[in-house]
């Protein structure tokens, strides 16, 4: 599996590294993606997971809400 994931936004490319274990078997830090890069300037993002659609919303107070 590819160890790097990239997403393109209006702010430029967003980069994140994959999780798992390194070649030595030591744990690797979890995937971290900046929410602004993930949202791409939008207030709502739809995520498909196992055939189900989830909505990730940014509130007017800057909080994130994930709903099914």
The 8 nearest C-alpha neighbors of each residue, nearest first, counted from 0:
[[1, 2, 3, 17, 4, 18, 19, 16],
 [0, 2, 3, 4, 17, 16, 5, 18],
 [1, 3, 17, 16, 0, 4, 18, 15],
 [4, 2, 16, 1, 17, 15, 5, 14],
 [5, 3, 15, 14, 16, 2, 6, 17],
 [6, 4, 14, 13, 15, 3, 12, 7],
 [5, 7, 13, 12, 8, 14, 4, 37],
 [6, 8, 12, 11, 13, 5, 9, 36],
 [9, 7, 39, 10, 11, 12, 36, 6],
 [8, 10, 11, 39, 7, 40, 12, 36],
 [9, 11, 8, 12, 36, 39, 7, 13],
 [12, 10, 8, 9, 7, 13, 36, 6],
 [13, 11, 7, 6, 8, 14, 5, 10],
 [14, 12, 6, 5, 36, 7, 11, 15],
 [15, 13, 5, 4, 12, 6, 16, 3],
 [16, 14, 4, 32, 31, 3, 30, 5],
 [15, 17, 3, 30, 2, 4, 18, 14],
 [18, 16, 2, 30, 3, 15, 19, 29],
 [19, 17, 29, 27, 30, 28, 16, 20],
 [20, 18, 27, 26, 21, 17, 29, 28],
 [19, 21, 26, 27, 24, 25, 22, 18],
 [20, 22, 24, 23, 25, 27, 26, 19],
 [21, 23, 24, 20, 25, 26, 19, 27],
 [22, 24, 21, 25, 20, 26, 27, 19],
 [25, 23, 20, 21, 22, 26, 19, 27],
 [24, 26, 20, 23, 21, 27, 22, 19],
 [27, 25, 20, 19, 21, 24, 28, 18],
 [26, 28, 20, 19, 18, 21, 29, 25],
 [27, 29, 18, 30, 26, 19, 17, 31],
 [30, 28, 18, 31, 27, 17, 19, 16],
 [29, 31, 17, 18, 16, 15, 28, 32],
 [32, 30, 15, 29, 33, 16, 28, 17],
 [33, 31, 15, 34, 30, 37, 36, 14],
 [32, 34, 36, 35, 37, 31, 13, 15],
 [33, 35, 37, 36, 38, 32, 39, 63],
 [36, 34, 38, 37, 33, 39, 40, 32],
 [37, 35, 39, 33, 34, 38, 13, 8],
 [36, 38, 34, 35, 39, 33, 32, 6],
 [39, 37, 35, 41, 36, 40, 34, 44],
 [40, 38, 8, 36, 41, 37, 35, 9],
 [39, 41, 38, 35, 42, 9, 36, 8],
 [42, 40, 38, 39, 43, 44, 57, 35],
 [41, 43, 57, 56, 38, 40, 44, 58],
 [44, 42, 56, 41, 55, 54, 57, 45],
 [43, 45, 55, 54, 38, 46, 56, 42],
 [46, 44, 54, 53, 55, 52, 47, 43],
 [45, 47, 53, 52, 54, 48, 44, 55],
 [48, 46, 52, 51, 50, 53, 49, 45],
 [47, 49, 51, 50, 46, 52, 53, 45],
 [50, 48, 51, 47, 52, 46, 53, 67],
 [49, 51, 48, 47, 52, 46, 53, 67],
 [52, 50, 48, 47, 49, 53, 67, 46],
 [53, 51, 47, 46, 67, 48, 45, 50],
 [54, 52, 67, 46, 66, 45, 47, 51],
 [55, 53, 45, 66, 65, 44, 46, 56],
 [54, 56, 65, 44, 64, 43, 45, 66],
 [57, 55, 43, 64, 63, 42, 54, 58],
 [56, 58, 63, 42, 62, 61, 64, 43],
 [59, 57, 61, 60, 62, 56, 63, 64],
 [58, 60, 61, 57, 62, 42, 63, 56],
 [61, 59, 58, 62, 57, 63, 56, 64],
 [60, 62, 58, 59, 57, 63, 56, 42],
 [61, 63, 58, 57, 60, 64, 59, 56],
 [64, 62, 57, 56, 58, 65, 55, 61],
 [63, 65, 56, 55, 66, 57, 62, 58],
 [66, 64, 55, 54, 56, 63, 53, 67],
 [67, 65, 54, 53, 64, 55, 56, 52],
 [66, 53, 54, 52, 65, 51, 55, 46]]
